[in-house]
Amino acid sequence: MSINATLILQMIVFAILVGFTMKYVWPPITAALDERARKVAEGLSAADKAKADLAAANQRVEQQLAAARDDAARRLADAERLAQQIVEEAKGRAGEEASKIVAAARAEAEQESVKAREVLREQVAGLAVKGAEAILRREVDPAVHADLLGRLKAEL
């Protein structure tokens, strides 16, 4: 055999191999590669979608957190305002009670003062009557009168 016949025979075998490979081997390989490429593309699109969903979820969470913070701040301000109002009302009630207690104490002191004056008037009137009675029983004597008036002063 010559080199030409071997070369032609090798070319024919090569052509048969290429034909066999193109018909039976290449289609499953390309199908597998295409399937793999499709899965990779789906995975990338799913990753992009998941990334977008995550960003949207993060944004919703941030909005909800901001709303919760605002709500908490508003409730805290309301609670502080209510506490201040309660304190002011308690101060007002305490002031009213103090005024009532002071007024009652003044009224009681005034009543005690009136009672003391009445008792004092009764005692002075009794002493005056005793003094006049003692003066009238004795004879009119300036020394005795002075002595009686001195004792009367001492009793007052």
C-alpha positions as CSV (number, residue, x, y, z in Angstrom):
1,M,0.0,0.0,0.0
2,S,1.0,3.3,-0.7
3,I,0.8,6.4,1.4
4,N,-2.0,7.7,-0.8
5,A,-4.2,4.7,-0.3
6,T,-3.6,4.8,3.4
7,L,-4.3,8.5,3.5
8,I,-7.6,8.0,1.6
9,L,-8.6,5.1,3.8
10,Q,-7.8,7.1,6.9
11,M,-9.9,10.0,5.4
12,I,-12.8,7.6,4.9
13,V,-12.5,6.2,8.4
14,F,-12.3,9.8,9.7
15,A,-15.3,10.8,7.7
16,I,-17.2,7.8,9.1
17,L,-16.1,8.6,12.6
18,V,-17.1,12.3,12.1
19,G,-20.5,11.2,10.7
20,F,-21.0,8.7,13.6
21,T,-20.0,11.3,16.1
22,M,-22.2,14.0,14.6
23,K,-25.2,11.6,14.5
24,Y,-24.9,9.7,17.7
25,V,-22.4,11.3,20.1
26,W,-22.7,15.1,19.4
27,P,-26.5,15.5,19.8
28,P,-26.6,14.2,23.4
29,I,-23.5,16.3,24.3
30,T,-25.0,19.5,22.8
31,A,-28.4,18.7,24.5
32,A,-26.6,18.3,27.8
33,L,-24.7,21.5,27.3
34,D,-27.8,23.3,26.2
35,E,-29.7,21.9,29.3
36,R,-26.8,23.0,31.5
37,A,-26.7,26.5,29.9
38,R,-30.5,26.7,30.4
39,K,-30.2,25.7,34.1
40,V,-27.4,28.1,34.7
41,A,-29.5,30.9,33.0
42,E,-32.5,29.9,35.1
43,G,-30.3,29.9,38.2
44,L,-29.0,33.3,37.4
45,S,-32.4,34.7,36.8
46,A,-33.7,33.1,40.0
47,A,-30.7,34.6,41.8
48,D,-31.5,38.0,40.3
49,K,-35.1,37.6,41.2
50,A,-34.2,36.5,44.8
51,K,-31.9,39.5,45.0
52,A,-34.7,41.8,44.0
53,D,-37.1,40.1,46.4
54,L,-34.6,40.5,49.2
55,A,-34.1,44.2,48.4
56,A,-37.9,44.7,48.4
57,A,-38.2,42.7,51.6
58,N,-35.4,44.8,53.2
59,Q,-37.2,47.9,52.1
60,R,-40.5,46.7,53.6
61,V,-38.7,45.8,56.8
62,E,-37.1,49.2,57.0
63,Q,-40.5,50.9,56.4
64,Q,-42.1,48.7,59.1
65,L,-39.2,49.4,61.5
66,A,-39.5,53.1,60.8
67,A,-43.3,52.9,61.4
68,A,-42.7,51.0,64.6
69,R,-40.1,53.5,65.8
70,D,-42.5,56.4,65.0
71,D,-45.3,54.6,66.8
72,A,-43.2,53.9,69.8
73,A,-42.0,57.5,69.9
74,R,-45.6,58.7,69.6
75,R,-46.7,56.4,72.4
76,L,-43.8,57.4,74.6
77,A,-44.7,61.1,74.0
78,D,-48.3,60.4,74.8
79,A,-47.4,58.5,78.0
80,E,-45.1,61.3,79.1
81,R,-47.8,63.9,78.4
82,L,-50.3,61.8,80.3
83,A,-47.9,61.4,83.2
84,Q,-47.3,65.1,83.3
85,Q,-51.1,65.7,83.2
86,I,-51.6,63.3,86.0
87,V,-48.8,65.0,88.0
88,E,-50.4,68.4,87.4
89,E,-53.8,67.2,88.4
90,A,-52.4,65.6,91.6
91,K,-50.6,68.9,92.4
92,G,-53.9,70.8,91.8
93,R,-55.8,68.4,94.1
94,A,-53.0,68.6,96.7
95,G,-53.2,72.4,96.5
96,E,-57.0,72.3,96.9
97,E,-56.7,69.9,99.9
98,A,-54.0,72.1,101.4
99,S,-56.3,75.1,101.0
100,K,-59.2,73.2,102.6
101,I,-57.0,72.1,105.5
102,V,-55.7,75.6,106.0
103,A,-59.2,77.1,105.9
104,A,-60.4,74.5,108.3
105,A,-57.5,75.2,110.7
106,R,-58.2,78.9,110.5
107,A,-61.9,78.4,111.1
108,E,-61.1,76.1,114.1
109,A,-58.5,78.6,115.4
110,E,-61.1,81.4,115.1
111,Q,-63.7,79.3,116.9
112,E,-61.2,78.5,119.7
113,S,-60.4,82.2,119.9
114,V,-64.1,83.1,120.2
115,K,-64.5,80.5,122.8
116,A,-61.5,81.7,124.8
117,R,-62.9,85.3,124.6
118,E,-66.3,84.2,125.8
119,V,-64.7,82.3,128.7
120,L,-62.5,85.3,129.5
121,R,-65.5,87.6,129.4
122,E,-67.4,85.4,131.7
123,Q,-64.4,85.3,134.1
124,V,-63.9,89.1,133.9
125,A,-67.6,89.6,134.5
126,G,-67.6,87.2,137.4
127,L,-64.5,88.9,138.9
128,A,-66.1,92.3,138.4
129,V,-69.3,91.2,140.2
130,K,-67.2,89.7,143.0
131,G,-65.1,92.8,143.2
132,A,-68.2,95.0,143.3
133,E,-69.8,92.8,145.8
134,A,-66.8,92.8,148.0
135,I,-66.6,96.6,147.8
136,L,-70.2,97.0,148.7
137,R,-70.0,94.7,151.7
138,R,-67.3,96.6,153.3
139,E,-67.4,100.1,154.2
140,V,-66.1,102.6,151.9
141,D,-62.4,102.8,152.8
142,P,-59.8,103.8,150.2
143,A,-57.1,101.5,151.6
144,V,-59.4,98.5,151.5
145,H,-60.6,99.5,148.0
146,A,-57.0,99.7,146.8
147,D,-56.2,96.3,148.3
148,L,-59.3,94.8,146.6
149,L,-58.4,96.3,143.3
150,G,-54.9,95.0,143.6
151,R,-56.2,91.5,144.2
152,L,-58.6,91.9,141.3
153,K,-55.7,92.9,139.0
154,A,-53.7,89.9,140.2
155,E,-56.7,87.6,139.3
156,L,-57.0,89.1,135.9
